[in-house]
Amino acid sequence: MKNSRLKNKKRQVNKKNTGYNRKRGQITIFVIIAIIVVAVIVLFFLFRSRIFGNGVPSELAPVYSYYLSCIQDQTSNGAKILGEKGGRIGEIDFSPGTSYMPFSSHLGFLGQGIPYWYYVAGNGLPKEQIPSKEKMQSDLNNFVKEGLVNCDFSEFESKGFLINISSGEVKTEIKESNINVNVNQDISISFGGKTWSGKTHTVSVNSNLGNFYDLATQIYKNEKEQMFLENYGIDILRLYAPVDGSDIGCTTKIWNINDVRNNLTRAIEANTAAIKVKGNYYKLNNADDKYFVRDVGVKNNFNVNFMYSGYWPTKIEVWPSSDDGILRADPVGLNEGMGVLGFCYTPYHFVYDMGYPVLIQIYSGNEMFEFPVVVYIDKNQPRKSLNVTGLPDVVPELCQYKNTHLGVHTYDVYLNPINASIGFKCFDTMCDIGSTQIKNGDSILSADFPQCANGFIVASAEGYETTRAMVSTINSSDVNIILAKKYKLNLNVEESGSDISGNAIITLTKNNQTTTISYPMQKDIEITEGAYQVKVYVYSNSSIHLQASSNQKCVQVPVSGLGGYFGATEEKCFNLDIPSQDVTSGVSGGGMQNTYFPESQLAESKNMTINVVGFGVPKSVEQLQNNYNIVDNTNLDISFE
């Protein structure tokens, strides 16, 4: 009995506990549900703008949709400008080029100036001006902010909408394939008893600006480290212009610098356009096309275009060259005392400074990013990469210290005043001083000059011969410079009264300045009054075959070891191998004359005729050498009409 009572009491207690636990479980469920409801309410208010379009009533939604589209349009327009101007919207200070270095800080293209990422300033110093992504975002922020003022709500206002917009702030973030825009601006819209207001507005604009910029900086980095554009330029230079080499032959070789420049600019245009960045946007027609494909170290999914135009500022200078723009190489082996060679050849070596802009364009569909760089080759070698940015404008040190005041007067030979550009040269430094101006019947420049004991004032004017006057600028005094007028005459070269059958090389030397003419390719000449030495070599077709030969030459050289220190020598012999050659052009006539050309004669004449003496077409190397040597001892007949 007792056991049964105890069991019943336990059952009652268990029933009570079970009811208690059930009630406690129900309370827990209600608490969880309440927490979820509160969380949903909070999330609703936090994200209702994203879920329900900022909660804008349907009657007001068109106005707000237009406002968001205005943000998108301004962002897209700003991204387009950034792409067209190398990552810039705001203008940067403009620095002009000079006659020494023609590159300004901007490349003019399709009516607008694109800032260079790298260029050589007018003073010869390298400069970088690459925008950072943060700077691009800052420019875009300002552009969108200013553009939102121009959002035109007049169409809605004419229908009765009331729209109030305060000034706001814009923050953009340029991502790889889109631009996130956050606008913090109060806007309220009212119509038909409905009113809505908002403050924070976000849009995302599809744009490859970030991708383009990343690829552009990688291309520039690769160019800066590897100089691949300069290396292409050197290959172009050596393929399309005379640089180093020699020709087997006995004829003077002549190149016109203007022709060399034209050939180079055309070659640079064609070859630069062929350069590609490794990717999938092109098709290689043959194995040689791989030469133009450049791997810049990143995967490229866009089109990349390299562009140069011969109309853009270009610097091409060549040494040695004559003042009249001629490159000349004379044969070796015909001179007196060199007949032992038994053959002749024409060696040449020219040194170039060459600079030109290249515009690099990255594009896909209607989107583009472009930036220019200057490619510079210094003395036949790629420029050195300098990790410098924004160097200050400077001038050569000598030109900074102009301590002596001089007056420079420029006249023609009849003492009529003329305007002329004035420079000052001391050793290898050239300073731009200014220009003379005609005032009260005189042409004068009154300016300060650097001090130099034996410098040269250089005066140049259109249609006149450039003239140099040696002066000492230690003391102040006026300098008068006479510039001789250039006269253009038709040139004829004749032998015994008839036109020569071959070609001729004519040199006119005056005051150690030489003008070279290749006739009949050039049939006119610009000449000024003065005393000249005129020399002519006439070349005709010849047929001389020189057999190959081998001679042994022996010389005395110091012995090795201690004996050489005390002057002991020994004989060393070597073979001198001379290849066979066919001489197809040889000196067949010519002469030399020292004469004076008065201005009165030049002014009254239209034609200049040089009559040479013929020596006969050489049949052997001995005759060839003899013809070459007797030119200096044969007179010319020079006449004007």
C-alpha positions in Angstrom: 0.0 0.0 0.0 2.7 2.4 0.9 4.5 1.6 -2.3 1.4 2.3 -4.4 0.8 5.7 -2.6 4.4 6.7 -3.3 4.0 5.8 -7.0 0.8 7.9 -7.3 2.4 10.9 -5.7 5.4 10.6 -8.1 2.9 10.5 -11.0 1.2 13.7 -9.8 4.5 15.5 -9.4 5.6 14.4 -12.9 2.3 15.8 -14.3 2.9 19.1 -12.6 6.4 19.3 -13.9 5.3 18.4 -17.4 2.8 21.2 -17.5 5.4 23.7 -16.2 7.9 22.7 -18.8 5.2 23.0 -21.5 4.4 26.6 -20.4 8.1 27.5 -20.3 8.6 26.2 -23.9 5.7 28.3 -25.1 7.1 31.5 -23.6 10.5 30.9 -25.2 8.8 30.5 -28.7 6.9 33.8 -28.2 10.1 35.6 -27.2 11.9 34.3 -30.3 9.0 35.3 -32.6 9.0 38.8 -31.0 12.8 39.2 -31.6 12.3 38.2 -35.3 9.5 40.6 -35.7 11.5 43.5 -34.2 14.5 42.5 -36.4 12.3 42.5 -39.5 11.0 45.9 -38.7 14.5 47.3 -38.2 15.7 45.7 -41.4 12.7 47.1 -43.2 13.5 50.7 -42.3 17.2 50.2 -42.9 16.8 48.7 -46.4 13.4 49.8 -47.5 15.0 52.1 -50.1 16.7 49.2 -51.8 13.7 46.9 -51.5 10.9 49.3 -52.4 12.8 52.0 -54.4 13.3 54.4 -51.6 9.7 54.2 -50.8 8.9 56.9 -53.5 5.1 57.0 -54.2 4.3 55.9 -57.7 3.0 59.4 -58.6 6.5 60.9 -57.7 8.6 58.0 -59.0 9.2 59.5 -62.5 10.8 62.6 -61.0 13.2 60.6 -58.8 14.0 58.2 -61.6 15.0 61.2 -63.7 17.2 62.5 -60.9 19.0 59.1 -60.6 19.4 59.0 -64.4 20.9 62.5 -64.2 23.5 61.2 -61.7 24.3 58.3 -64.1 24.6 60.6 -67.1 26.9 63.0 -65.4 29.0 60.1 -64.1 29.2 58.6 -67.6 30.1 62.0 -69.1 32.9 62.5 -66.5 34.2 59.0 -67.2 34.3 59.7 -70.9 36.3 62.9 -70.3 38.7 61.1 -68.0 39.3 58.6 -70.7 39.8 61.1 -73.5 42.3 63.2 -71.5 44.5 60.6 -70.0 42.7 60.4 -66.6 42.2 64.2 -66.2 39.2 66.4 -66.1 40.6 69.6 -64.6 43.2 71.5 -66.6 46.9 71.3 -65.5 49.4 74.1 -66.1 50.5 74.3 -69.8 54.2 74.4 -70.5 55.1 75.3 -74.2 57.9 73.6 -76.2 60.9 75.4 -77.6 62.9 75.2 -80.8 65.4 73.0 -78.9 62.7 70.6 -77.7 59.3 71.0 -79.4 57.2 69.1 -76.9 54.8 71.0 -74.7 53.1 69.5 -71.7 50.0 68.5 -73.8 49.6 66.7 -77.1 47.1 68.4 -79.4 44.7 65.7 -80.8 41.3 66.3 -82.4 41.1 69.8 -81.1 41.9 69.2 -77.5 45.1 69.0 -75.4 45.9 65.6 -73.8 48.4 65.9 -71.0 51.5 63.7 -71.6 52.2 61.0 -69.0 55.9 61.4 -70.0 57.6 64.1 -72.1 60.8 66.0 -72.5 60.2 69.7 -71.6 61.4 72.6 -73.6 64.5 72.9 -71.4 65.4 69.3 -72.1 64.4 67.9 -68.7 62.1 64.8 -68.5 58.8 65.1 -66.8 56.1 62.7 -65.6 52.5 63.7 -64.9 50.5 60.5 -64.3 47.2 61.0 -62.4 46.5 58.6 -59.5 43.1 56.8 -59.3 42.4 58.9 -56.2 42.9 62.1 -58.2 40.6 60.7 -61.0 37.9 60.1 -58.4 38.4 63.6 -56.9 38.0 65.1 -60.4 35.0 63.0 -61.1 33.4 63.9 -57.7 33.6 67.6 -58.6 32.4 67.1 -62.2 29.3 65.2 -61.0 28.6 67.7 -58.3 28.8 70.6 -60.7 26.8 68.7 -63.3 23.9 68.0 -61.0 23.1 71.7 -60.8 22.2 71.4 -64.5 19.6 68.6 -64.0 16.6 70.1 -65.7 13.3 69.4 -63.9 11.3 72.1 -65.8 9.2 69.5 -67.7 8.0 68.1 -64.3 7.6 71.5 -62.8 5.4 72.6 -65.7 3.0 69.8 -64.7 2.7 71.0 -61.1 5.5 69.1 -59.4 7.2 70.9 -56.6 10.9 70.0 -56.4 13.4 71.3 -53.9 17.1 70.3 -54.0 19.9 71.5 -51.8 23.6 71.5 -52.5 25.2 68.2 -51.8 28.4 66.2 -51.9 29.4 63.4 -54.2 31.7 60.5 -53.6 32.7 58.1 -56.4 34.6 54.9 -56.4 36.1 53.7 -59.6 36.0 49.9 -59.7 37.3 47.6 -62.4 34.0 47.4 -64.5 31.8 49.9 -62.8 31.7 53.2 -60.9 29.8 53.4 -57.6 28.4 56.9 -56.9 27.1 58.0 -53.5 25.3 61.4 -53.5 24.5 63.1 -50.2 21.9 65.7 -51.2 18.5 66.7 -49.8 15.7 66.4 -52.3 11.9 66.7 -51.7 9.2 66.0 -54.3 5.5 67.0 -53.9 2.5 66.5 -56.2 -1.2 66.0 -55.6 -1.0 65.8 -51.9 1.9 63.3 -52.0 5.3 64.3 -50.6 8.6 62.4 -50.4 12.0 63.4 -49.4 15.4 61.7 -49.4 19.0 62.5 -48.6 21.3 59.6 -49.6 21.3 58.4 -53.2 23.4 55.6 -54.7 23.8 54.5 -58.3 26.2 52.2 -60.0 27.4 53.0 -63.6 28.8 50.3 -65.9 32.2 51.5 -67.0 35.6 50.0 -67.9 37.4 53.1 -66.7 39.0 51.2 -63.9 40.1 48.3 -66.1 41.4 50.7 -68.7 43.4 52.7 -66.1 45.0 49.6 -64.7 46.1 48.4 -68.1 47.3 51.9 -69.1 49.5 52.1 -66.0 50.9 48.6 -66.7 51.8 49.5 -70.3 53.5 52.7 -69.1 55.3 50.8 -66.4 56.6 48.3 -68.9 57.6 51.1 -71.3 59.4 52.9 -68.5 61.3 49.8 -67.4 62.0 48.2 -70.8 61.9 51.2 -73.2 60.2 49.0 -75.8 58.9 52.0 -77.7 62.5 53.4 -77.9 63.8 50.0 -79.0 61.2 49.9 -81.8 62.3 53.5 -82.7 66.0 52.5 -82.9 65.1 49.6 -85.2 63.2 52.0 -87.4 66.1 54.5 -87.4 68.6 51.9 -88.5 66.3 50.4 -91.2 65.2 53.7 -92.7 68.1 56.1 -92.3 71.9 56.0 -92.7 73.4 55.4 -89.3 76.5 53.1 -89.4 78.0 51.3 -92.3 80.1 51.3 -95.4 79.7 50.8 -99.1 82.2 49.2 -101.3 82.7 51.8 -104.0 84.5 55.0 -104.9 81.7 57.5 -105.0 80.8 60.1 -102.5 77.5 59.4 -100.9 75.0 62.2 -100.2 71.8 62.2 -98.1 69.4 65.2 -97.8 68.4 65.6 -94.2 64.8 66.6 -95.2 64.5 63.4 -97.2 65.8 61.4 -94.2 63.3 63.1 -91.9 60.4 62.4 -94.3 61.4 58.7 -94.6 61.7 58.4 -90.8 58.3 60.0 -90.1 56.5 57.8 -92.6 58.3 54.8 -91.2 57.4 55.7 -87.6 53.8 56.2 -88.6 53.5 52.8 -90.2 55.5 50.8 -87.7 54.0 52.4 -84.6 50.5 51.6 -85.8 51.6 47.9 -86.1 52.5 47.6 -82.4 50.1 45.4 -80.3 49.7 44.5 -76.6 49.5 40.8 -76.2 45.8 39.8 -76.2 43.0 38.3 -78.4 42.0 41.4 -80.4 44.3 40.9 -83.4 45.3 38.2 -85.9 48.8 37.5 -86.9 49.2 37.0 -90.6 52.8 35.6 -90.4 55.6 34.8 -88.0 57.2 38.2 -88.6 54.1 39.9 -87.0 55.1 38.5 -83.6 57.9 41.2 -83.6 55.2 43.8 -83.0 53.4 42.0 -80.2 54.4 43.3 -76.7 53.7 41.3 -73.5 53.3 43.9 -70.7 52.9 41.3 -68.0 49.1 41.3 -67.5 46.2 39.6 -69.2 44.6 41.9 -71.7 41.0 41.7 -72.8 40.8 45.0 -74.7 41.9 46.6 -77.9 45.1 48.6 -77.7 46.2 51.1 -80.4 49.5 52.9 -80.8 49.4 56.0 -82.9 51.9 58.6 -84.3 51.3 61.3 -86.9 54.0 63.1 -88.9 52.1 66.4 -88.2 52.8 66.1 -84.4 55.9 67.8 -82.9 58.9 65.8 -83.8 62.6 66.3 -83.2 65.2 64.8 -85.6 68.8 66.0 -85.5 71.8 64.4 -87.1 75.5 64.9 -86.7 77.8 65.5 -88.6 75.8 67.5 -91.2 76.4 70.6 -93.1 74.5 73.8 -92.5 72.4 73.3 -95.6 71.1 70.0 -94.4 73.3 67.5 -96.2 74.8 64.2 -94.8 78.0 63.3 -96.7 80.3 60.3 -96.7 83.5 60.4 -98.8 85.3 57.4 -100.2 88.5 56.1 -98.6 91.2 54.7 -100.9 91.4 57.4 -103.6 93.4 59.9 -101.6 97.1 60.5 -102.2 99.2 58.0 -100.4 96.4 55.5 -100.1 96.9 53.7 -103.4 98.4 50.8 -101.5 94.9 49.8 -100.5 94.1 48.7 -104.0 90.4 49.3 -103.5 88.1 52.0 -102.1 85.1 52.1 -99.8 82.8 54.7 -98.4 82.3 54.5 -94.6 79.8 56.6 -92.7 78.7 57.1 -89.1 75.9 59.5 -88.1 74.5 60.2 -84.7 70.8 61.0 -84.2 68.7 62.6 -81.5 65.1 61.7 -82.3 62.0 62.3 -80.3 58.3 61.9 -81.2 54.9 61.5 -79.4 53.0 58.2 -79.3 49.3 58.2 -78.3 48.3 54.9 -76.7 44.5 54.1 -76.9 42.7 51.4 -75.0 39.1 50.8 -76.1 36.2 48.5 -76.0 32.9 49.3 -77.7 32.2 53.0 -77.2 34.6 53.4 -74.2 38.2 54.6 -74.6 41.1 55.6 -72.4 44.1 57.3 -74.1 47.4 58.8 -72.9 50.4 60.1 -74.8 54.1 59.6 -74.1 57.2 61.0 -75.8 59.6 58.4 -77.3 63.1 59.8 -77.1 66.4 58.4 -78.6 69.5 60.2 -77.4 72.7 59.7 -79.5 71.4 56.5 -81.1 70.5 55.1 -77.7 67.2 54.8 -75.7 66.7 57.5 -73.2 67.6 56.7 -69.6 64.6 56.1 -67.3 64.6 58.7 -64.6 62.4 58.3 -61.5 61.6 61.9 -61.3 58.3 63.7 -61.4 57.5 67.4 -61.9 61.0 68.8 -62.3 61.0 72.6 -62.2 61.6 74.5 -65.4 65.2 75.5 -65.7 67.5 76.9 -68.3 71.2 76.2 -68.9 73.2 77.5 -66.0 75.1 80.0 -68.2 71.9 81.5 -69.5 70.7 82.2 -65.9 73.4 84.8 -65.3 72.9 87.6 -67.8 75.1 90.4 -66.3 76.2 92.5 -69.3 73.9 94.8 -71.2 74.4 95.0 -75.0 72.7 96.6 -77.9 72.6 94.6 -81.1 71.8 96.1 -84.5 71.0 94.1 -87.6 71.1 95.3 -91.2 71.4 94.0 -94.7 74.4 94.7 -96.9 72.9 98.1 -97.9 72.5 99.0 -94.2 68.7 98.8 -94.3 67.4 97.6 -90.9 65.9 94.1 -90.7 64.3 92.1 -87.9 66.3 89.1 -86.7 66.3 86.5 -84.0 69.3 86.9 -81.7 71.0 84.1 -79.7 74.2 83.9 -77.8 76.6 80.9 -78.0 79.4 80.3 -75.5 81.3 77.0 -76.0 78.5 74.4 -76.4 75.7 76.4 -74.7 73.2 78.4 -76.7 71.0 81.0 -75.0 67.9 82.6 -76.6 68.2 86.4 -76.1 65.3 87.8 -78.2 64.7 89.7 -81.5 65.7 93.0 -82.9 62.8 95.4 -83.7 62.7 98.2 -86.2 62.2 101.5 -84.4 62.9 105.0 -85.8 64.7 103.7 -88.8 66.9 101.3 -86.8 66.7 97.7 -85.9 67.9 97.1 -82.3 67.7 94.6 -79.4 68.8 96.0 -76.1 69.2 93.1 -73.6 71.3 91.5 -71.0 73.8 88.8 -72.1 75.8 86.1 -70.2 79.5 87.0 -69.7 81.8 85.1 -72.1 85.2 86.1 -73.4 84.9 84.6 -76.9 81.3 84.0 -77.4 79.2 84.4 -80.6 76.1 86.5 -81.2 74.0 84.5 -83.7 71.6 86.5 -85.9 69.0 84.7 -88.1 66.3 86.1 -90.3 64.0 84.6 -93.0 65.6 84.8 -96.4 69.0 85.8 -95.0 72.2 83.8 -94.2 72.6 83.1 -90.5 75.5 85.2 -89.3 77.7 84.8 -86.2 79.7 87.7 -84.7 82.5 86.9 -82.2 82.3 89.3 -79.2 83.5 89.5 -75.6 80.6 90.2 -73.3 82.8 91.1 -70.4 82.4 94.7 -71.3 79.3 96.4 -72.5 79.3 97.7 -76.1 76.9 97.8 -79.1 77.3 95.2 -81.9 76.4 95.7 -85.6 75.7 92.6 -87.6 75.3 92.5 -91.4 73.2 89.7 -92.8 73.6 88.7 -96.4 70.5 88.1 -98.5 70.1 84.6 -100.0 69.5 84.4 -103.8 68.0 81.3 -105.3 69.5 80.4 -108.7 69.0 77.6 -111.2 72.1 75.4 -111.3 73.7 73.8 -114.4 76.8 71.6 -114.5 78.3 71.2 -118.0 81.3 69.6 -119.6 82.6 71.3 -122.8 79.3 73.3 -123.1 77.0 70.2 -122.7 75.2 68.7 -119.8 77.2 66.1 -118.0 76.1 62.5 -118.5 76.6 61.3 -114.9 76.1 63.0 -111.6 78.1 65.6 -109.7 78.9 66.5 -106.1 79.4 70.3 -105.6 80.7 71.9 -102.5 80.8 75.6 -101.8 82.8 76.7 -98.8 82.6 80.1 -97.3 83.9 81.2 -93.9 84.4 77.5 -93.0 80.7 76.8 -93.7 80.1 74.3 -96.4 77.1 73.8 -98.7 76.9 70.5 -100.5 74.7 69.8 -103.6 74.0 66.5 -105.4 73.4 67.3 -109.0 71.1 66.6 -111.0 68.9 65.6 -108.0 69.2 69.2 -106.9 69.1 71.8 -109.7 68.8 75.0 -107.7 71.1 76.7 -105.2 70.7 79.4 -102.5 73.8 81.6 -102.4 74.9 84.8 -100.7 77.6 87.4 -101.4 81.1 86.3 -100.4 84.3 84.6 -101.2 83.9 80.9 -101.9 85.9 77.8 -102.7 83.9 75.8 -105.2 84.8 72.1 -105.8 83.1 69.7 -108.2 83.5 65.9 -108.6 81.8 64.4 -111.7 81.0 60.7 -111.5 80.4 58.5 -114.6 79.6 54.9 -115.0 82.7 52.8 -115.1 83.6 49.1 -115.1 86.7 48.3 -113.1 87.1 44.9 -111.5 89.6 44.6 -108.7 90.9 41.2 -107.9 91.0 39.9 -104.4 94.5 40.0 -102.9 96.3 39.0 -99.7 99.5 40.6 -98.5 101.5 39.9 -95.4 102.4 43.0 -93.3 105.0 42.9 -90.5 105.5 45.5 -87.7 107.7 45.8 -84.7 105.9 45.5 -81.3 107.3 45.5 -77.7 108.2 42.1 -76.4 106.2 40.7 -73.5 107.7 40.6 -70.0 110.6 42.7 -68.6 112.3 43.1 -71.9 109.4 45.2 -73.3 109.8 47.6 -70.3 113.4 48.3 -71.5 112.4 48.9 -75.1 113.0 45.4 -76.7 110.8 44.7 -79.7 110.0 41.7 -81.9 108.5 41.4 -85.4 104.8 40.4 -85.6 103.3 39.6 -89.0 99.6 39.4 -90.1 97.8 38.9 -93.4 96.0 41.9 -95.0 93.1 40.4 -97.0 91.5 42.7 -99.6 88.2 41.5 -101.1 87.5 41.7 -104.8 85.1 44.5 -105.9 83.5 46.0 -109.0 83.8 49.8 -109.3 80.7 50.9 -111.2 81.1 54.7 -110.7 84.3 56.7 -110.8 85.5 60.3 -111.0 85.6 61.4 -114.6 85.9 65.1 -114.3 85.7 68.2 -112.1 87.8 71.0 -110.7 88.2 73.6 -108.0 88.0 77.4 -108.1 88.4 80.2 -105.5 86.1 83.1 -106.5 84.1 86.0 -105.1 80.3 86.4 -105.8 79.2 90.0 -105.5 75.6 90.7 -104.5 75.0 92.8 -107.6 75.8 89.9 -109.8 73.6 87.5 -107.8 70.7 89.9 -107.7 70.7 90.3 -111.5 71.1 86.6 -112.3 68.7 83.6 -112.6 71.1 80.9 -113.6 74.5 79.7 -112.5 76.5 77.4 -114.8 79.6 75.5 -113.8 81.7 74.2 -116.7 84.1 71.4 -115.6 87.0 69.6 -117.3 86.6 66.0 -118.3 89.3 63.5 -117.4 87.8 60.5 -119.2 86.1 57.5 -117.7 88.7 55.5 -115.7 89.6 52.1 -116.9 91.8 51.0 -114.0 92.2 51.8 -110.3 95.3 53.8 -111.1 93.3 56.1 -113.5 90.6 56.3 -111.0 93.0 57.5 -108.2 94.7 59.9 -110.6 91.3 61.5 -111.6 90.5 61.9 -108.0 93.8 63.6 -107.2 93.9 66.1 -110.1 90.5 67.7 -109.3 92.3 70.1 -106.9 94.6 71.2 -109.7 92.0 71.8 -112.4 90.1 75.1 -112.8 86.4 75.6 -113.2 84.6 78.1 -115.4 81.7 79.7 -113.4 79.2 82.0 -115.2 75.9 83.8 -114.4 73.1 84.8 -116.6 
